[in-house]
Amino acid sequence: QVQLVESGGGLVQPGGSLRLSCVVSRSFLSLSAMGWYRQAPGKQRELVAGIATAGRAALTNYADSVKGRFTISRDNTKNTVYLQMNSLKPEDTAVYYCNVLWAKVEYWGQGTQVTVSS
């Protein structure tokens, strides 16, 4: 079993920034994949950003809609993955979920609401 605890969501004005955190109950070395997803009302859940779970080269990938604005990173000593979100837009409004793959099973956090509005 893997537990994920997210934090950092909230209400922000367009152009603002937020940083999401996800604390994972297992070492990153035991995980196969790790990333952030989001789901807006009436839309399917989509991958926002992914990061390699181990190794010194923290390979990342991003959805085209967030490239250059969002940055995913990890702290292996704290078993925490972050999503730094800058230049936020109203269309970034969604529930954001942390996701990991462990022993071929996907685990999800409880989700954290991000609302971008003036």
Secondary structure, DSSP 8 states (H G I E B T S, - for coil): ---EEEE--EEE-TT--EEEEEEESS-GGG-SEEEEEEE-TTS--EEEEEE-SSSSS--EEE-TTTTTTEEEEEETTTTEEEEEE-S--GGG-EEEEEEEEETTEEEE---EEEEE--
